[in-house]
Amino acid sequence: MTDESLPLVISAPEPRTLDLIFTPAAQAELRRTYRIVEADPEDIAGLGDAVLGEARYIIGQPPLSAETLVRMPNLRAILNVESNLLNNMPYEILFERGIHVVTTGQVFAEPVAELGLAMALNLARGVIDADVAFRDGTELWGGEGNRSARLLSGSEVGIVGFGDLGRALNRVLSGFRAKIRVFDPWLPPSMLREAGVEPASLSEVLAMSDFVFVVASVTSENRGFLGAEAFASMRKGAAFILLSRADVVDFPALMAAVASGHIVAASDVYPEEPLPADHPVRGLKGFIRSAHRAGALDSAFKKMGDMVLEDMALMDRGLPPMRCKRAERETVSRMRSKPVSVN
């Protein structure tokens, strides 16, 4: 088979790269099976009718207009290698034409859940502060160093959002015998019960939890929905762990709740990324900071490439994609997450 006869794939995964998301062996398979045209996401419309007319798949989620899609009669799928779905293409047209829009975001669920668990344990046991004190020679020994410590085991845990990340978090918490309540208005209660968690309202999750994990996506309906009132309703001394996107919280209100001593918190995400050097959260006591690194493991990135290859192979045989998560007509237009700028 000549290169010209291979199915054509437009590669525009910015800020990802093919080297990031494919192992050498997987990338060799990709290039052996498909003709790859690499492009800047903003330049797709300028590729020319010959390339657009042949394109079977797009790797990435570049902005696409209705006019550009008309020039792509053979397009079968857009394989988004982020965890976001951006409002940068006419999804209704894609659905009407039967073009799949899929995301590989589930690869981040397990690594993010594990870091969330680490954050919760650090907040419960003061591991970071104890280490800093030891380095400074001001450590407290034995019980003196555990005045505010508590157990995650047997505690009451709340999870806001129960997608891939919420389910992964539930799995890593399974050995701690915690009572887990979940708020997710997009899921029926029976699905939560089948996962072994208790369906609950947002007010119940906030008021009845020793640890609250926020893993909800940003939508047109929930931007900033966790504010001063929500934090005030939490138990004094409770831990708030933010793992999904900063836009679901009123970040100044979160910092104020921590500064007052009412709650402690940890976050992997921020309203601005990278965060300005003078941002007040950097020096906030009772707040654990991580630089949006929870899911950024090479093993997770490489899993993306494997999923993309497997699903393209299925679609080449006239079957639907099964490894990546398909966007839904009813919810895709509600997503409001910002694109990532740093892998």
N, C-alpha and C positions, 0 to 999 in steps of 0.2 A: 504494500500500500504506500503510495507516495504521500509526501507531506500535504499536497494540495487536496488529497481525497480524505484526509483526517477531519473529523468534526472540529469546528473552530470554537475556541474559548477566548473570550476577552477577559484579561486579568487586570483588575483595577482595585486591589484590596487595601489601598492606603488607609491608615498608616501601617498596616501589615505589609509583608512582602512574601513572595513565594518561598524564599529561603527560610523565613520565620515559621511559616505554617506547614511546610512539607519537609519531611526527612529527605536526605539525598536520594534514598531508594524510591520514596513516594513521588518526589519531583521527577525522577527519571521515568517512572511509570506514567505520570501526567503527560510528559512531553513525548513519550512513545505512543500514547493513545490519542492525543489531541494536538491540534495546531494552536499554539498559544500566541495571541496578540496582546502585548503588554501596553497599557495606556494610562495616562493620567486621568483620574476620575472626571475632571472637568472637561476633558477633550473627547468624550465618547462620541458626541454628535459629529465631530470632525473626522472620524475614521474613514468615512467614505461608504458609499452604498455597497461596494463589493464585500467589505468586511462585515458591515452591519447585516447585510442580507444573509450571510452564511452563519453568523454567530448562533451557536446552540445554547451556550451557557455564559453567564457573567459571574466571575468570582470577585466579590466586593459588593458595595452598594452605592455606586456612583449616581449622581443626579441624572434622572432620565425624564425627558418630556414626552408628551403624547405623540408629538411629531417624530421624535427619534424612534419610539416604539413601532410606529407605522413602517419604518424602514427595516424592521427586524422581524420578518415573518417566520423565521425558524427558531426564534428564542423559546427555550423550554423552561429555563429556571434562572433565577438570580440567587446565588449562594453567598449570603452575607456572612462574612467572617469576623463580625463583631458580636456583641450581645444586644446591641441596640437595633431598633428598626426606625430609621429616620423618615420623616415626612418629606421625602425628596423625589418621589416618583408617583405617577397616577395608579395607585393600587387597584382602583376599581377596574381600570382597563386591563391590568395584569390578570386579575381574577376572572374577568369576562373571557379573556383569551385562554384561560387555563394554564397560564404561566406560573409556575411555583415560585414563591418567595420563601426562602428558608434561612435559618440562622444556626450557627454553630455555638451559640452562647452557653449551651449546657456544659461545655468542657470546663467552664470556670466554676461550676457549682461546688464540686468537692473541694478544690483548693481554697475557695473563699470561705466555705463552711468551716474548714479546719482552722483558718486564721481567726474566724469569728469565735470559735471555741477557745483558742489561745487568748484572745482578748478578754473573754468572759472570765477565764481562770486567773488572768493577771489582775483584773479588777477585783475579783473575789479574794485573792490572796496577797495582793500587793507585791508581786514578784519584781516588777521593774523598780519600784521605789526602794525595795529592800536591797536590790543589787546596787543601786546608786548610792544608798547609805553605806553599804559595805565598802564601796570604792573610796568613799569620803572618810571612812573611819568613824561613822556615826551610827553604825548598825545597832539594832535592838535585838537581844537574844531571847530565844524561847517565847514564852507567852507575851512578853513585853512587845515583841514584834508582831503580835497577832491581835491587837486590840480591836481592829475593825475587820478582821478576816472572817470569812464565812465559807460554807460549802456550796458548790454547785450541785452536788449529789443531794437528791431528795428535795430540791428547791422547786419553786413555781416559775415556769418559763413561759414567756409570751413570744410569738412569732407573728410579725406583720408581713403578710405575703407568703404564698405557698406554691410558688412555681418551682422550677428546677432547683434553685438555691434553697428555698424553704424546705424542700423535701430532703436535700442533702444535709442540711443543718439538723433536721429531725433524726437522720440516721446517725450522725456523729454524736448526738446527745443521748442516744438510746441506752448507753451503759451507765448513765448518771441517775436513773430512776426518778427523773424529774416529771412533774405534772406539766404537760405542755398544752397551752391554749393557743389557738390560731385564729387570726382575723384575716380573711381574704374574701371580699365581696364578689369576686369573679368565679368562685367555686361553690358548688352545692355542699351543704353540710355532710351529706353521706360520704363524699370523697374524702373529707377530712377525717371522719370517723374510721373509714377503711384504712387510713394511714396511721391510725393509732393515736390521733390527737383530738382534742376537744374543740369543736367550733365555738367561737366566742365573738362578742362585739368588740370594737376597738376600745371602748371604755373599760370593758372587763379585762382585756389584755393588759392595758396600761395600769389599772388600779390593783390587779391581783398578781402581779409578777415581780419576782426578785430580779429577773433578768429579762430584758426586752430586746429582741433581735429584729431589726428592720431590714427586710430584703425585698421590699416592694419596688416594682418598676415605676418610673415617673410617667404619669398619664395626664391627659387634659383635665382630669377630674381631681387629682390628688396633689398637685403642686403645693408645697408648703403646708400640707394638712396636719403636720405634727408641729404644734407651736407651743406658746407659753402655757396655755390651758392644759394641753396634753401632758406636758412635763410636770406641771403642778399636781396633776391627778395621780402621778406615780408614787409608789411607796418611798418614804424617805430612805435614802441610801441605796435605792435600786440602781441597777446598771443598765445603761442604754447603749446598745451596740449597733452602729450604722454601717451596713455593708453594701447597699445597692447603689443609690444615687443621692447626692446631697440635696437635690431639689425637692425631695419629699418632706424635708424638715425646714422650719424657720431656724436657720443656723445661729443667728444672734440669740434667739430665745433658748436654744439648746446650751449655748455657752453660758448664758445668764443662769440657767438652772444648775449647771455644774459649779459656777463661781459662787453661788449662794450656799453650796454644800447640800442641796436637796437631793441630787443624784450624782452618780459618777458616769462617765461615758467613754466610749472609744469610737473612732471612725477611720475608715479607709478611704473616704471620699469627701470632697469639699466643694463649696460653691465656685471657687476658682481653682484651676489646676494647670500648671503648678501653683502652689500657694505663695502669695507675696511673703517676703522675708520678715515683714513687720506685722503679719497677721496676728491678732491677739490670741488665737487658739494655740499658738506655738508655746506660750508660757503658761497655759492654763493648768493649774493643779487639779488633779482628779480626772484628767482627760488623757487617754492613750491615743497617740497619733500614728497612722501608717499611711505612706504616700501612694495610695491607689495601686498597691502591689499585691493584693490578696490573691488575685487569680493569675497574675502574670508569671506563670511558670513555663519553662520551655516544653515540659511534657504536655501541658494543656494546649499550647499553640500547635504542637505537632499533631495532637489528636484531631485538631480542626482539619488538617489536610487529609487525614485518613477518612474522616466523615465525608468530606467533599468528594473524594475519589469513589467511595462506595455508593454514594447517592447518584453521582453522574453515571456510574455503571448500571445502576437500576433503571434510570431514565432512558439510557441508550437502548434498553430492552423493552421500552414501552411501559415500565412499571413506575409507581410513584416513589418519591424519595422517602426513606424510612429512618435514616440515621440523624439527619438534621431536623430541627423543629420547624414546622410549617407555620407561616403567618396566617392568622385568621381574618376573614373579611370583616367580622364584627368588631375586632379590637385593634387592628393594625393602625388605623387612622387616629387612635387615641394616644399612641405612644409619643412621649415628649422627651426622651433621653437625649442628652447632648452626645455628639460623636466623640470618641476618644482621640486624643492628640499624641499620647505617648503609649507605646506598647507595654 
